[in-house]
Amino acid sequence: MLSKALSAALAKQGIDVTIITTNSNGDIGQNPLDVPLNQLINQDGYKIIYFPCSPFRRYKFSLSLLQWLNQHIKEFDLAHIHAIFSPVTTAAATIARYHHIPYIMRPCGMLDPADLRKKKQLKQVYAALLEKPNLAGAAAIHFTSKQEAKISERFGLSTNKISTTQDLIIPLGVTNFIDNLSVNSEQLPIHNQFKINSVDSQIPQILFMSRIEPKKGLNLLIPALEKIITQGIKFNFILAGSNPQDADYESKIKELIADSPLAKQTKITGFVTGETKAYLLQNADIFVLPSYYENFGIAVAEAMAAGTPVVVSNQVHIWEDIQQAEAGWVSTLEVDAIASLIKIALLDADERKRRGLNAFSYAKKHYSWEIIAQQTIQAYQQILSSLATKLK
């Protein structure tokens, strides 16, 4: 959970952090988290309270969470609210505004015009009635990239004098996989899939690791890889990820690969985490993500932190950073363009190594949790200082 990692990093730098969240376990159909409810838990230097999802579990709504927040919010200096278009976070912002507690809202990409097209009419009504006042009353909106801030919908707030809300651009943090990978790779099942048992152990490994959903561009990536196969270029492809909320689409992708020449050199792992995830990221030769839109691209940053060069679309909003750092290759959303860049990467091991080292250096400098925590603390201090000045 992102907020846990950020909270631990903030706690290490002396910030008193309390997370309030629900026992929702992410996707529809999954059992709730097996955690103590309605009680303060000390964890990694911060505190966390889990509340049951009730009465609307489908929407991850928790009346008891909101009741607790309403009673205790004045004990805090500032609230950092993650996600919008969610009844519980919408209500949390309303409570903060009612009690005159400054709050930051992180939209998590949900203000992207492409994302707003999903359930467009419902979101328009929801935004007009609920989220527009919340955004207008926020001390800041936390975007994770300059491009996300640039394209995000503000519902007219950025062009009038009603709102004093500032943009706060702080990227997401990632684990340093190279420093933290302690596992013996030979003990992992994935170790024996390609490189070790391959006739040619030098065959490059291409890794896709993300949620398997339409926006990730697999409909472009698969034909691009097929195109490379026809040119006689060798590689192995690892597809890591799942989508419990849209099992039909996940099955469609698996069937597409099964009926493709790509099948013979593809390993589908499903969802991975922990040491297996770290192993895959570190041992990949190329990481690919040709998304149609991505407000940040946490999987891309994780690959960079593992020292793996990336091939991404120019709709992954950190693409300019990748391009400037020469940490990978950036493509348009076209099959031929994606195939061309992956081919270039596959045929030049020295260049892959150089860009992988650049990726690692950039991630260490910009995406480490220590750096992210420092930037977040500076933002908190600026907001509180500005508020104190206004109250004088």
VOPAGU-2260 file (C-alpha; in pm, 1 decimal, decimal comma):
REM VOPAGU-2260
SITE   aa  ch    i         X         Y         Z
SITE  MET   A    0       0,0       0,0       0,0
SITE  LEU   A    1     148,9     331,2    -112,8
SITE  SER   A    2      33,3     531,2     188,5
SITE  LYS   A    3     200,1     277,8     420,9
SITE  ALA   A    4     536,9     319,0     250,0
SITE  LEU   A    5     505,7     697,6     251,8
SITE  SER   A    6     391,4     695,6     614,9
SITE  ALA   A    7     690,3     487,0     720,7
SITE  ALA   A    8     925,3     724,9     538,4
SITE  LEU   A    9     759,1    1028,3     697,9
SITE  ALA   A   10     776,0     866,9    1041,9
SITE  LYS   A   11    1150,5     811,6    1000,6
SITE  GLN   A   12    1185,9    1186,3     958,6
SITE  GLY   A   13     991,7    1267,1    1273,9
SITE  ILE   A   14     637,8    1317,2    1144,0
SITE  ASP   A   15     352,2    1181,1    1357,8
SITE  VAL   A   16     139,9     989,4    1105,8
SITE  THR   A   17    -193,4     812,8    1149,7
SITE  ILE   A   18    -353,5     624,3     861,7
SITE  ILE   A   19    -727,1     561,6     867,2
SITE  THR   A   20    -850,5     314,8     609,7
SITE  THR   A   21   -1090,8      25,8     564,3
SITE  ASN   A   22   -1047,6    -350,5     563,5
SITE  SER   A   23   -1132,2    -359,4     193,8
SITE  ASN   A   24    -897,9    -589,1       6,3
SITE  GLY   A   25    -885,9    -410,0    -323,5
SITE  ASP   A   26   -1092,3    -585,1    -581,8
SITE  ILE   A   27   -1451,9    -702,5    -593,2
SITE  GLY   A   28   -1492,8   -1061,7    -481,7
SITE  GLN   A   29   -1189,1   -1071,8    -253,4
SITE  ASN   A   30   -1233,1   -1136,3     117,1
SITE  PRO   A   31   -1176,8    -841,6     353,4
SITE  LEU   A   32    -835,3    -801,1     510,5
SITE  ASP   A   33    -782,5   -1013,5     820,2
SITE  VAL   A   34    -684,4    -725,6    1048,1
SITE  PRO   A   35    -794,4    -592,9    1390,0
SITE  LEU   A   36   -1075,0    -341,3    1346,1
SITE  ASN   A   37   -1150,1      -9,5    1515,8
SITE  GLN   A   38    -825,3      -2,7    1711,9
SITE  LEU   A   39    -497,1     182,3    1689,0
SITE  ILE   A   40    -207,7     -31,9    1561,8
SITE  ASN   A   41     155,0      80,3    1582,5
SITE  GLN   A   42     342,5     -19,7    1268,3
SITE  ASP   A   43     678,1      85,9    1122,0
SITE  GLY   A   44     683,1     408,5    1324,7
SITE  TYR   A   45     332,1     523,4    1230,7
SITE  LYS   A   46     -19,4     436,4    1350,7
SITE  ILE   A   47    -297,7     277,9    1149,1
SITE  ILE   A   48    -665,1     208,0    1216,8
SITE  TYR   A   49    -872,9     -27,8    1001,0
SITE  PHE   A   50   -1248,2      23,8     989,7
SITE  PRO   A   51   -1503,4    -221,8     850,9
SITE  CYS   A   52   -1662,4    -146,7     515,1
SITE  SER   A   53   -2024,1     -83,5     603,9
SITE  PRO   A   54   -2296,5     -37,8     495,0
SITE  PHE   A   55   -2176,3     -21,3     131,8
SITE  ARG   A   56   -1883,2    -260,1     100,5
SITE  ARG   A   57   -1890,7    -242,7    -278,1
SITE  TYR   A   58   -1788,1     122,9    -264,0
SITE  LYS   A   59   -1537,1      68,7      20,0
SITE  PHE   A   60   -1753,0     292,6     233,4
SITE  SER   A   61   -1718,6     299,0     610,9
SITE  LEU   A   62   -1955,2     495,2     829,3
SITE  SER   A   63   -1750,1     415,5    1139,6
SITE  LEU   A   64   -1437,1     559,8     975,2
SITE  LEU   A   65   -1615,4     886,4     903,6
SITE  GLN   A   66   -1760,1     900,8    1253,6
SITE  TRP   A   67   -1412,8     852,7    1401,4
SITE  LEU   A   68   -1267,5    1117,6    1169,5
SITE  ASN   A   69   -1537,1    1366,7    1261,4
SITE  GLN   A   70   -1462,8    1315,3    1630,8
SITE  HIS   A   71   -1082,2    1319,5    1609,3
SITE  ILE   A   72    -982,8    1534,1    1310,7
SITE  LYS   A   73    -903,1    1837,3    1526,0
SITE  GLU   A   74    -621,5    1636,5    1684,4
SITE  PHE   A   75    -431,9    1663,0    1355,0
SITE  ASP   A   76    -260,8    1951,4    1175,0
SITE  LEU   A   77    -329,5    1834,4     821,6
SITE  ALA   A   78    -505,1    1560,0     622,8
SITE  HIS   A   79    -363,6    1393,1     310,9
SITE  ILE   A   80    -652,2    1227,9     124,9
SITE  HIS   A   81    -572,4     966,2    -138,9
SITE  ALA   A   82    -824,9     921,6    -425,1
SITE  ILE   A   83   -1136,3    1105,0    -541,1
SITE  PHE   A   84   -1475,3     990,9    -673,0
SITE  SER   A   85   -1499,5     764,6    -370,8
SITE  PRO   A   86   -1777,8     827,5    -118,2
SITE  VAL   A   87   -1551,2     778,5     182,4
SITE  THR   A   88   -1274,2    1011,9      62,1
SITE  THR   A   89   -1529,4    1265,8     -60,9
SITE  ALA   A   90   -1690,5    1270,1     283,4
SITE  ALA   A   91   -1347,9    1285,3     451,9
SITE  ALA   A   92   -1262,2    1603,2     258,4
SITE  THR   A   93   -1598,4    1751,3     350,8
SITE  ILE   A   94   -1534,6    1677,9     720,2
SITE  ALA   A   95   -1188,6    1836,8     701,0
SITE  ARG   A   96   -1333,6    2147,5     538,5
SITE  TYR   A   97   -1613,2    2169,9     796,4
SITE  HIS   A   98   -1360,9    2160,1    1082,2
SITE  HIS   A   99   -1122,7    2403,3     905,8
SITE  ILE   A  100    -840,1    2147,7     887,6
SITE  PRO   A  101    -615,5    2197,1     581,7
SITE  TYR   A  102    -616,8    1899,2     348,6
SITE  ILE   A  103    -440,0    1776,7      37,4
SITE  MET   A  104    -621,4    1571,1    -224,6
SITE  ARG   A  105    -439,1    1320,1    -446,0
SITE  PRO   A  106    -659,0    1231,8    -745,4
SITE  CYS   A  107    -456,4     920,2    -840,2
SITE  GLY   A  108    -503,7     992,5   -1209,7
SITE  MET   A  109    -881,0    1019,3   -1182,5
SITE  LEU   A  110    -881,9    1374,9   -1320,5
SITE  ASP   A  111    -720,7    1255,0   -1642,8
SITE  PRO   A  112    -964,4    1326,4   -1931,5
SITE  ALA   A  113    -926,5     964,7   -2046,0
SITE  ASP   A  114   -1027,7     834,6   -1704,8
SITE  LEU   A  115   -1314,6    1082,1   -1675,9
SITE  ARG   A  116   -1467,6     933,4   -1990,0
SITE  LYS   A  117   -1549,0     621,3   -1789,3
SITE  LYS   A  118   -1901,9     662,3   -1648,7
SITE  LYS   A  119   -1883,9    1016,1   -1784,5
SITE  GLN   A  120   -2234,8    1138,7   -1698,0
SITE  LEU   A  121   -2224,5    1003,4   -1343,2
SITE  LYS   A  122   -1884,8    1162,6   -1282,1
SITE  GLN   A  123   -2002,5    1497,5   -1417,5
SITE  VAL   A  124   -2287,3    1506,0   -1166,1
SITE  TYR   A  125   -2066,9    1375,2    -883,8
SITE  ALA   A  126   -1798,0    1632,1    -959,4
SITE  ALA   A  127   -2038,8    1925,0    -977,6
SITE  LEU   A  128   -2208,8    1841,4    -649,4
SITE  LEU   A  129   -1923,8    1701,7    -441,9
SITE  GLU   A  130   -1571,6    1697,3    -580,8
SITE  LYS   A  131   -1559,0    2052,0    -717,7
SITE  PRO   A  132   -1613,8    2206,3    -372,3
SITE  ASN   A  133   -1363,3    1961,6    -222,6
SITE  LEU   A  134   -1098,0    2052,6    -478,7
SITE  ALA   A  135   -1172,9    2423,2    -436,0
SITE  GLY   A  136   -1135,4    2395,1     -59,5
SITE  ALA   A  137    -815,3    2188,6     -64,6
SITE  ALA   A  138    -487,2    2344,2      37,3
SITE  ALA   A  139    -329,3    2158,8    -254,2
SITE  ILE   A  140    -389,3    1892,9    -516,2
SITE  HIS   A  141    -113,5    1633,4    -514,6
SITE  PHE   A  142     -14,2    1528,1    -865,6
SITE  THR   A  143     259,4    1272,2    -925,4
SITE  SER   A  144     395,9    1419,4   -1248,7
SITE  LYS   A  145     402,4    1752,7   -1430,6
SITE  GLN   A  146     206,9    1602,3   -1717,7
SITE  GLU   A  147     -67,6    1477,7   -1484,3
SITE  ALA   A  148    -104,5    1829,8   -1345,2
SITE  LYS   A  149    -103,6    1979,0   -1694,4
SITE  ILE   A  150    -383,5    1768,3   -1839,7
SITE  SER   A  151    -601,8    1715,6   -1532,1
SITE  GLU   A  152    -956,3    1850,2   -1534,5
SITE  ARG   A  153   -1021,5    2118,5   -1268,2
SITE  PHE   A  154   -1392,5    2172,8   -1337,4
SITE  GLY   A  155   -1328,4    2541,0   -1401,5
SITE  LEU   A  156   -1140,4    2604,9   -1078,1
SITE  SER   A  157    -807,2    2686,0   -1239,5
SITE  THR   A  158    -955,4    2969,4   -1446,9
SITE  ASN   A  159   -1146,4    3160,2   -1182,1
SITE  LYS   A  160   -1072,7    3329,6    -851,8
SITE  ILE   A  161   -1288,6    3104,8    -633,8
SITE  SER   A  162   -1009,9    2859,6    -551,1
SITE  THR   A  163    -670,4    2922,5    -393,8
SITE  THR   A  164    -577,9    2556,9    -432,5
SITE  GLN   A  165    -217,0    2505,6    -539,9
SITE  ASP   A  166     -67,9    2225,8    -746,1
SITE  LEU   A  167     170,5    2004,1    -556,6
SITE  ILE   A  168     387,7    1783,1    -777,9
SITE  ILE   A  169     555,2    1500,8    -587,1
SITE  PRO   A  170     629,1    1168,6    -759,0
SITE  LEU   A  171     560,8     829,3    -610,7
SITE  GLY   A  172     833,2     644,3    -426,5
SITE  VAL   A  173     960,4     296,1    -500,0
SITE  THR   A  174    1167,7      31,5    -331,6
SITE  ASN   A  175    1532,3       4,1    -426,8
SITE  PHE   A  176    1518,6    -354,4    -554,5
SITE  ILE   A  177    1890,5    -384,7    -623,2
SITE  ASP   A  178    1982,3    -305,4    -262,6
SITE  ASN   A  179    1699,0    -509,5    -112,4
SITE  LEU   A  180    1698,4    -829,7    -320,8
SITE  SER   A  181    1842,7   -1091,3     -83,7
SITE  VAL   A  182    1675,1   -1399,1    -227,1
SITE  ASN   A  183    1875,3   -1679,1    -385,1
SITE  SER   A  184    1731,4   -1668,6    -737,2
SITE  GLU   A  185    1780,1   -2041,8    -785,6
SITE  GLN   A  186    1516,4   -2103,0    -517,8
SITE  LEU   A  187    1246,3   -1924,5    -714,9
SITE  PRO   A  188    1025,7   -2117,7    -961,2
SITE  ILE   A  189    1057,3   -1841,6   -1220,6
SITE  HIS   A  190    1435,8   -1894,6   -1228,5
SITE  ASN   A  191    1400,3   -2210,3   -1435,4
SITE  GLN   A  192    1159,3   -2078,7   -1696,4
SITE  PHE   A  193    1375,1   -1913,6   -1959,7
SITE  LYS   A  194    1730,2   -1801,9   -1907,6
SITE  ILE   A  195    1854,5   -2103,0   -1715,3
SITE  ASN   A  196    1700,2   -2377,2   -1928,8
SITE  SER   A  197    1728,5   -2194,8   -2257,5
SITE  VAL   A  198    1963,9   -2338,8   -2518,7
SITE  ASP   A  199    2098,0   -1987,9   -2550,7
SITE  SER   A  200    2119,8   -1831,9   -2205,8
SITE  GLN   A  201    2179,9   -1490,7   -2366,9
SITE  ILE   A  202    1826,0   -1460,5   -2503,2
SITE  PRO   A  203    1691,4   -1125,5   -2375,1
SITE  GLN   A  204    1394,0   -1119,7   -2139,1
SITE  ILE   A  205    1110,1    -872,1   -2203,3
SITE  LEU   A  206     890,3    -805,0   -1900,6
SITE  PHE   A  207     539,4    -662,1   -1885,4
SITE  MET   A  208     433,2    -624,8   -1522,0
SITE  SER   A  209     113,2    -436,4   -1458,3
SITE  ARG   A  210    -260,3    -474,7   -1425,5
SITE  ILE   A  211    -401,3    -654,7   -1730,1
SITE  GLU   A  212    -656,1    -402,4   -1853,6
SITE  PRO   A  213    -729,4    -226,5   -2183,8
SITE  LYS   A  214    -549,2      97,2   -2099,4
SITE  LYS   A  215    -213,1     -80,5   -2063,6
SITE  GLY   A  216    -173,0    -119,5   -2441,1
SITE  LEU   A  217    -139,8    -497,2   -2465,6
SITE  ASN   A  218    -341,2    -477,7   -2788,1
SITE  LEU   A  219     -43,0    -285,0   -2928,1
SITE  LEU   A  220     234,9    -474,4   -2753,3
SITE  ILE   A  221     133,9    -824,6   -2861,4
SITE  PRO   A  222     128,3    -751,0   -3238,6
SITE  ALA   A  223     450,5    -550,3   -3195,3
SITE  LEU   A  224     621,5    -854,8   -3044,9
SITE  GLU   A  225     476,3   -1076,8   -3317,7
SITE  LYS   A  226     626,2    -840,4   -3574,1
SITE  ILE   A  227     968,4    -880,0   -3412,3
SITE  ILE   A  228     934,9   -1259,7   -3420,6
SITE  THR   A  229     884,2   -1252,2   -3797,5
SITE  GLN   A  230    1220,7   -1077,9   -3827,4
SITE  GLY   A  231    1395,4   -1372,6   -3661,5
SITE  ILE   A  232    1495,7   -1183,2   -3347,8
SITE  LYS   A  233    1505,2   -1398,7   -3035,5
SITE  PHE   A  234    1356,0   -1297,6   -2701,6
SITE  ASN   A  235    1143,9   -1435,0   -2420,8
SITE  PHE   A  236     835,0   -1253,8   -2296,0
SITE  ILE   A  237     710,2   -1258,1   -1938,2
SITE  LEU   A  238     355,7   -1132,5   -1877,1
SITE  ALA   A  239     308,9   -1065,6   -1506,4
SITE  GLY   A  240     -19,8    -931,5   -1373,5
SITE  SER   A  241    -387,9   -1002,5   -1333,5
SITE  ASN   A  242    -726,1    -830,7   -1321,8
SITE  PRO   A  243    -981,1    -978,2   -1077,1
SITE  GLN   A  244   -1225,7    -700,2   -1166,9
SITE  ASP   A  245   -1225,4    -790,1   -1536,6
SITE  ALA   A  246   -1145,8   -1159,9   -1563,8
SITE  ASP   A  247   -1296,2   -1169,3   -1913,8
SITE  TYR   A  248   -1038,8    -925,5   -2048,8
SITE  GLU   A  249    -756,6   -1112,3   -1879,2
SITE  SER   A  250    -880,5   -1436,8   -2038,8
SITE  LYS   A  251    -903,2   -1262,3   -2376,0
SITE  ILE   A  252    -537,3   -1159,3   -2355,6
SITE  LYS   A  253    -430,0   -1509,8   -2255,4
SITE  GLU   A  254    -624,1   -1659,7   -2546,9
SITE  LEU   A  255    -473,8   -1404,5   -2784,2
SITE  ILE   A  256    -124,3   -1508,1   -2680,4
SITE  ALA   A  257    -210,0   -1880,4   -2687,1
SITE  ASP   A  258    -315,8   -1847,4   -3053,1
SITE  SER   A  259      -8,8   -1642,9   -3141,3
SITE  PRO   A  260     346,5   -1732,9   -3248,7
SITE  LEU   A  261     436,8   -1552,2   -2927,9
SITE  ALA   A  262     302,8   -1842,8   -2720,5
SITE  LYS   A  263     617,7   -2053,7   -2754,1
SITE  GLN   A  264     834,0   -1790,6   -2588,7
SITE  THR   A  265     590,2   -1647,9   -2334,4
SITE  LYS   A  266     551,0   -1717,4   -1964,4
SITE  ILE   A  267     231,8   -1589,7   -1798,5
SITE  THR   A  268     292,7   -1566,5   -1424,8
SITE  GLY   A  269     -25,1   -1404,8   -1293,3
SITE  PHE   A  270      -0,9   -1152,2   -1010,5
SITE  VAL   A  271     341,8   -1147,7    -843,9
SITE  THR   A  272     473,0    -980,2    -535,0
SITE  GLY   A  273     762,7    -988,6    -289,4
SITE  GLU   A  274    1082,8   -1164,5    -388,1
SITE  THR   A  275     940,3   -1304,3    -711,3
SITE  LYS   A  276     843,5    -955,3    -823,9
SITE  ALA   A  277    1186,0    -819,2    -731,7
SITE  TYR   A  278    1354,9   -1106,2    -914,5
SITE  LEU   A  279    1154,6   -1050,0   -1233,0
SITE  LEU   A  280    1224,9    -677,5   -1234,8
SITE  GLN   A  281    1595,9    -716,8   -1173,9
SITE  ASN   A  282    1648,0   -1001,3   -1420,6
SITE  ALA   A  283    1451,8    -850,2   -1708,1
SITE  ASP   A  284    1653,3    -702,6   -1993,2
SITE  ILE   A  285    1370,7    -469,5   -2100,0
SITE  PHE   A  286    1055,2    -354,4   -1921,9
SITE  VAL   A  287     762,7    -257,5   -2148,1
SITE  LEU   A  288     448,2     -54,0   -2080,5
SITE  PRO   A  289     281,4     105,4   -2387,2
SITE  SER   A  290     -12,5     249,2   -2189,3
SITE  TYR   A  291    -279,1     471,6   -2339,1
SITE  TYR   A  292    -260,3     686,8   -2025,9
SITE  GLU   A  293     -74,8     662,2   -1697,2
SITE  ASN   A  294     -63,9     946,2   -1445,6
SITE  PHE   A  295     273,4     822,2   -1317,9
SITE  GLY   A  296     348,5     458,2   -1392,7
SITE  ILE   A  297     461,5     304,5   -1065,3
SITE  ALA   A  298     562,3     -22,2   -1236,1
SITE  VAL   A  299     788,6     174,7   -1469,6
SITE  ALA   A  300     957,3     347,3   -1176,1
SITE  GLU   A  301    1000,0      10,5   -1002,3
SITE  ALA   A  302    1170,7    -130,4   -1310,3
SITE  MET   A  303    1401,5     170,8   -1320,6
SITE  ALA   A  304    1484,5     119,9    -951,9
SITE  ALA   A  305    1582,7    -236,4   -1040,4
SITE  GLY   A  306    1825,8    -108,4   -1303,0
SITE  THR   A  307    1613,5    -222,5   -1597,5
SITE  PRO   A  308    1576,2       0,8   -1905,1
SITE  VAL   A  309    1216,5      69,0   -2005,3
SITE  VAL   A  310    1018,5     102,7   -2328,0
SITE  VAL   A  311     708,2     312,0   -2263,9
SITE  SER   A  312     452,4     511,2   -2457,6
SITE  ASN   A  313     445,5     888,0   -2455,7
SITE  GLN   A  314     123,4     864,2   -2256,3
SITE  VAL   A  315     307,1     739,2   -1948,4
SITE  HIS   A  316     339,1    1077,2   -1783,9
SITE  ILE   A  317     699,6    1041,0   -1669,2
SITE  TRP   A  318     811,2     978,3   -2026,8
SITE  GLU   A  319     993,8    1310,6   -2052,1
SITE  ASP   A  320    1201,6    1223,6   -1746,6
SITE  ILE   A  321    1284,7     884,5   -1898,8
SITE  GLN   A  322    1381,6    1044,1   -2227,2
SITE  GLN   A  323    1598,1    1315,8   -2070,5
SITE  ALA   A  324    1772,8    1068,4   -1840,4
SITE  GLU   A  325    1820,9     823,8   -2130,4
SITE  ALA   A  326    1673,7     558,3   -1901,1
SITE  GLY   A  327    1489,8     382,4   -2181,5
SITE  TRP   A  328    1299,8     443,4   -2502,7
SITE  VAL   A  329     974,4     635,1   -2560,2
SITE  SER   A  330     728,8     539,3   -2832,8
SITE  THR   A  331     409,4     668,9   -2983,5
SITE  LEU   A  332      96,3     454,3   -2956,5
SITE  GLU   A  333     160,3     267,0   -3280,6
SITE  VAL   A  334     246,5     -98,8   -3330,6
SITE  ASP   A  335     529,3     -26,8   -3575,7
SITE  ALA   A  336     685,3     237,6   -3350,7
SITE  ILE   A  337     671,2      11,0   -3044,9
SITE  ALA   A  338     816,6    -281,5   -3240,6
SITE  SER   A  339    1095,6     -64,6   -3379,6
SITE  LEU   A  340    1213,6      56,5   -3039,1
SITE  ILE   A  341    1193,0    -286,9   -2875,7
SITE  LYS   A  342    1396,2    -424,5   -3167,8
SITE  ILE   A  343    1661,1    -155,6   -3118,2
SITE  ALA   A  344    1680,5    -243,2   -2749,6
SITE  LEU   A  345    1697,4    -618,5   -2813,7
SITE  LEU   A  346    1983,5    -588,5   -3061,7
SITE  ASP   A  347    2212,4    -371,9   -2846,7
SITE  ALA   A  348    2306,1    -525,3   -2511,3
SITE  ASP   A  349    2558,9    -251,2   -2433,8
SITE  GLU   A  350    2297,5      19,7   -2485,1
SITE  ARG   A  351    2050,7    -169,3   -2266,4
SITE  LYS   A  352    2311,8    -181,5   -1993,1
SITE  ARG   A  353    2390,9     189,3   -2024,2
SITE  ARG   A  354    2026,5     292,2   -2010,4
SITE  GLY   A  355    1959,6      50,0   -1725,6
SITE  LEU   A  356    2233,0     217,7   -1519,6
SITE  ASN   A  357    2084,0     557,2   -1606,2
SITE  ALA   A  358    1742,7     430,2   -1496,8
SITE  PHE   A  359    1877,8     311,8   -1163,6
SITE  SER   A  360    2058,7     641,0   -1099,0
SITE  TYR   A  361    1750,1     846,2   -1184,9
SITE  ALA   A  362    1519,8     635,0    -967,6
SITE  LYS   A  363    1759,8     649,0    -673,5
SITE  LYS   A  364    1781,7    1027,5    -699,4
SITE  HIS   A  365    1412,8    1104,2    -761,6
SITE  TYR   A  366    1197,8     809,8    -652,0
SITE  SER   A  367    1348,0     696,6    -321,2
SITE  TRP   A  368    1107,8     711,4     -27,5
SITE  GLU   A  369    1353,4     927,8     166,3
SITE  ILE   A  370    1348,5    1191,7    -107,1
SITE  ILE   A  371     970,5    1169,0    -145,3
SITE  ALA   A  372     925,0    1209,7     230,8
SITE  GLN   A  373    1145,7    1519,4     234,1
SITE  GLN   A  374     946,8    1679,1     -47,6
SITE  THR   A  375     618,8    1591,8     125,1
SITE  ILE   A  376     732,2    1739,0     456,3
SITE  GLN   A  377     836,3    2061,2     282,3
SITE  ALA   A  378     489,7    2081,5     127,2
SITE  TYR   A  379     321,0    2022,0     463,1
SITE  GLN   A  380     533,0    2291,2     628,2
SITE  GLN   A  381     461,7    2541,4     351,0
SITE  ILE   A  382      86,7    2481,5     375,9
SITE  LEU   A  383      82,2    2514,2     754,5
SITE  SER   A  384     307,2    2822,0     746,1
SITE  SER   A  385      83,2    2988,9     488,4
SITE  LEU   A  386    -224,6    2909,5     697,1
SITE  ALA   A  387     -61,9    3050,5    1012,0
SITE  THR   A  388      23,1    3372,6     826,5
SITE  LYS   A  389    -338,4    3412,8     711,3
SITE  LEU   A  390    -467,4    3366,8    1066,4
SITE  LYS   A  391    -245,6    3642,2    1211,0
